[in-house]
């Protein structure tokens, strides 16, 4: 990813590429930071090692890459060209917002005390629901564009929906985590 967007950002002053690149780097940092805190086994006496945060980071980052690949695969048209060549800022904002909302949910999955795979799989399911939201916007984008005009704000609503959905999924994950902590 850095090879594809870095020359566009630095040499060609492409703001759309810079927005997506910054969102992706921040999302990676969020997942990495989340993997560094918490206990691997909060109820037991097992000691962990350096490989536990590394494993959780790689798992969260691979899910982020997979989610972004599915996001771009389901985008109508060549999204990479729209960001790089056409410098389409609304498309870049939507992709960066999706990456950050996914990372927010995945950070919660890789961080904190590990109570089992149900908690982590809830976050992965939340990222899948973010893809469903993307599909709904892609389905309705043609109608919204014709109703609001070509620059009418369909991507703006999509960009705002991802963080709101991420906050809802984060909140639900917190409730589920507290229920799991009370069961042990």
N, C-alpha and C positions, 0 to 999 in steps of 0.2 A: 504494500500500500504506500509506503513512504517513497518508493522509486517512482510510482505513477503520479503522485500529487505534489511532491516536493518541488520539482522544477516548475510546475505551474504556479505554485505559491511564490517561490523566491524569484524566479527569473521573469515570469510573465505577469506577475501581479494579479493573479486570478482570485478574486474575492470568494467566488463560489467554491473553488477548490480549497481555499484556506478555511472556510467555515466547516466543510465536511472533515477536512484533515484535523482541525482543532477538536471537533466533536469526537472523532475516533480516538485521538490520543488521550483526551480527557476520560473517555469511557474505559480505555485500557488502564489508565491510572486509578480510576475508581475501583475496578475489579482487583487490581493489584493491592491497593490499600486495604480493601475489605478482606483479602485473604490473609493479612498479617495479624489480625486480632481475633481473639476468641480461644476457646479450648476445643481440642479435637474430641476429648472424651470428658465432659464436665461432671459426670456422675461417677466415673471410675477413677482408678489410681494409675492408669497407664500414662506413660510419658510419651510425648510426641518427639518429632525431630524436624529438621529443616525441610524435609521432603513433603510434609503435610501442607504448609502454606503454598509451596510450589505446585503441588498436585491440585489444590483447590483453585489457584490462579489459572493454571492451564485448563482445567475443566470449565471455569467460568469464561475464559477468553475464547476457548473453542466454541462454546455456545454462542457467544457474541458474534464471532465470525460466521458461524452457520446462520444465525438470525439475519445478519446483514446480507449474506449471500442470498437467502430466500427473499429478503426485502427487495434487493436489486433484480432478482430473477422475475419477480412478479410485477415490477414496474413496467408501465407501458413504454416501449421504446428503449433505446440505448441510453440508460441513465448516466453512465460514465461519460459518454460524449456530451450529454447535455450539461454536465458539470464542468468538464474540461474545455470543450470547444465552444459551446454556446454560452458558457458562464451563467447558467440559469441558477440564480440565487435562491428562489423559492424551492426548487428541487433539492439543492444542497442543504437548506435549512431543515427541510422535512427529513432528509436522511440523517443529518446530525442529531436532530431531536429524537428520532427513533433510536439511534445508537445510544444516546445518553439515557433515555427512558429504560431501554433494555439493560444498560449497565447499572442503573440505579436498582433495579430489581435483582440482577445477578450479584451485585455487591452484597446485598442482604443474604443471598443464598450461600455465598462463600465465606461470609463473615460470622462472627459470633460463635456461640456454643453449638456444637454439632449434636443434635438429638436424633439423628437418623435421616434416611433418604427421603422420607415424606416431606420434610421441610424444604430440602433442596429441589425436589421435583415439583413442588408447588410454584417455586420461582420460575422454573423452566416452563411450566404450564402458563404462567403469566406472560412470559415472552411470546409463547405461542398465541395467546390472546391478543397481544400487540400486533402480531401478524394478521390476525383476523380483522382487527381495526383497520390495518393498512389495506386489506382486501376490500373492505367496505368503502373506503375512500377511493380506491382505484376504480371500483364499480360505479360509484356515483360521480367520479371526477368529470366525465363527459357531460353529464347533465348539469353539474354545477358550473362548469366552464361555459356552457351555452347559455345558462340563465344569468350568470354574473359577468359575462364577458371574458375575454382571454386572460386578463390580469385581475379577475374579480375576487381572488382571495381563497380559492379552494385549497391551495397548499397551505395558506395561513391557518385555516381551521385544522387541517391535518397536523401541522407543526405544533399547535397548541394542545391537541388532543393527546399526543403521546406522553408529555410530562404529567398531565392530569391522570391519565390511566396508570402511569407508573406510580404516582403517589397513592392511588387507590390500591394497587396491587401490593405496594410496600406496607401500607396500613393493614391489609388483610393478612399478609405474611407475619407481621408483628403479633396480631391477635392469635394466629395459629401457633406461633412460637411460644407464647405465654401459656397456651393450653397444653402444649407438649411439655413444657417445663413443670407445670402443675401435676402432670400425670406421673412423673418419675419420682 
